[in-house]
Amino acid sequence: MTCDAGVVGNLKTKGLSGQLYCDEILVTSVDMRFILSSVALVLCVDVLHSLPHTYLQSRQHHDADPRFTEKFFTQTLDHFNFNSMGNGTFNQRYLVTDQYWEKGFGPIFFYTGNEGDIWEFALNSGFITELAAQQRALVIFAEHRYYGKSLPFEKDSFNIPQISLLTVEQALADYAIMITELKQQLGATDCPVIVFGGSYGGMLSVYMRLKYPNVVAGALAASAPILSTAGLGDSRQFFRDVASDFESVSSDCTDAVRGAFHQLKELAESQEYRHIQSAFALCKPLSSAQDIHQLNGFLRNAFTLMAMLDYPYSTHFMGNMPANPVKVACETMLGGSDLLGNLRDTAAIVYNATGILPCFDLYSLYLECADPTGCGLGFDSLAWDYQACTEIELCYESNNVTDMFPPMPFTEEDRRLYCSKRWGVVPRPGWLNIQFWGDALSTASNIIFSNGDLDPWANGGVRTSLSDSLIALNISGGAHHLDLRGSNEADPVSVISARKTEADLIAHWVKMERTRLQKFV
């Protein structure tokens, strides 16, 4: 689960010039499957940072929203240990706009940043600023520690043991401290705070309301898979739901995908690696079962991203995606009798939107990690890999029975072996279930759980309201946190209605919190 998931696009093999890849990617593995060595990851990071912005997921923000000012907050390194770091601090980035704020009175809308550059979320969460204009709110987007520019140890942040301060608990404490101190600085001590987040950020918004109800009055958690990431549910659910999105367009589409993967399997079993390289326009020849496994993961990841980002209009979030990418993918898969060529061109919708990549390099465009749904690229991928190795459980599998993809298991034992070798850690299954209540949420309050029925993460979250103040909103025709995006003329009626409900609930919570605070004046 990542919002820095890869270079995106439409491969056209004509006009090819030059190559893009990380030289001599090193692979160390458990059964030669899961582990990219730290050397390989650093090599890829170096290459990616040398590329023009069009290749990069996390763009240089020349198109940054002028309403936001970028600032840095002096944050405590370790909130829970008074000895190891003393009172050490780091600079945590945040974006703020007071354009709509009724100073000292209006609420504060605080986005709990997730696994990526905070500008990406600010530029793709327009509903928050639209709501701020309606409710005269101050808006803050806070960047998660170890992502973007918020690196506690700068270039050494991803070394062991420095990375050990990357935990959900530390991130939540960062946000609680930032909110509290900024309220003091801005003369906003009596302004109610509502937290917002999408995906992992939505999980953090839920956790903020559970952990710091004294700081935040309510939470909008969009597409927040708080159950599946706590180890609750079916490991087959995620890729089953990815396939269901394509099945809903056409059963012929999923049949074609299965057929293409079957052809690839037969070629691999015959070790016809040159044929595979040519069919998929790969930069380098394949030579092993590990290379085939990497190719399968690379292809599966493309379908995952298209299912997540199946918006009714073109977007520039997690790269460049056409309108209705699942439909576009199915049209591509059914575009002729060459199934392997169709599969290649379908993957290119994700990996080469600009059409400038001359070929696909499997080990630079897709990094396998402890999250089978993808860790993304660059330094952010290191941080997310570590989180998937510690607290966040993502043991999802494809099996070619309940989904359309090759069998690719990722068990708790696979995770344990990978994480032990990669980061020197042993995961603690069930920790989020204990620490953040799992599905025993009935005593909580003032949380909206919104999910779109096109989003493969949806069934890993809360789909049924639990009380009058724990509200589940199910958005028909909605993809990954569509409701957080700004209004668009192509929006389905369902998301327009969901945003209206969200706005009304948030206004009610703000009013309730003001009443509560006034009792103490």
RARA-V176297 format. One record per run of one state. SS is the DSSP state (h for helix, s for strand, l for the rest). FROM is the first residue (numbers start at 1). TO is the last residue. If there is no record, write none. Layout:
# RARA-V176297
ss=(SS | SS)
from=(FROM | FROM)
to=(TO | TO)
This chain:
# RARA-V176297
ss=(l | s | l | s | l | s | l | h | l | h | l | s | l | s | l | s | l | h | l | h | l | s | l | h | l | h | l | h | l | s | l | h | l | s | l | h | l | h | l | h | l | h | l | s | l | h | l | s | l | s | l | h | l | h | l | s | l | s | l | h | l | h | l | s | l | s | l | h | l | h | l | s | l | h | l | s | l | s | l | h | l | h | l)
from=(1 | 9 | 10 | 27 | 28 | 36 | 37 | 38 | 50 | 53 | 56 | 69 | 77 | 89 | 98 | 108 | 113 | 118 | 123 | 126 | 136 | 138 | 143 | 154 | 157 | 162 | 166 | 168 | 186 | 193 | 199 | 200 | 212 | 218 | 223 | 228 | 231 | 237 | 250 | 251 | 270 | 273 | 280 | 282 | 283 | 289 | 309 | 315 | 316 | 321 | 322 | 325 | 334 | 339 | 352 | 353 | 354 | 360 | 361 | 362 | 366 | 378 | 391 | 398 | 399 | 408 | 409 | 412 | 424 | 431 | 436 | 447 | 453 | 458 | 461 | 467 | 468 | 470 | 476 | 482 | 485 | 493 | 519)
to=(8 | 9 | 26 | 27 | 35 | 36 | 37 | 49 | 52 | 55 | 68 | 76 | 88 | 97 | 107 | 112 | 117 | 122 | 125 | 135 | 137 | 142 | 153 | 156 | 161 | 165 | 167 | 185 | 192 | 198 | 199 | 211 | 217 | 222 | 227 | 230 | 236 | 249 | 250 | 269 | 272 | 279 | 281 | 282 | 288 | 308 | 314 | 315 | 320 | 321 | 324 | 333 | 338 | 351 | 352 | 353 | 359 | 360 | 361 | 365 | 377 | 390 | 397 | 398 | 407 | 408 | 411 | 423 | 430 | 435 | 446 | 452 | 457 | 460 | 466 | 467 | 469 | 475 | 481 | 484 | 492 | 518 | 521)
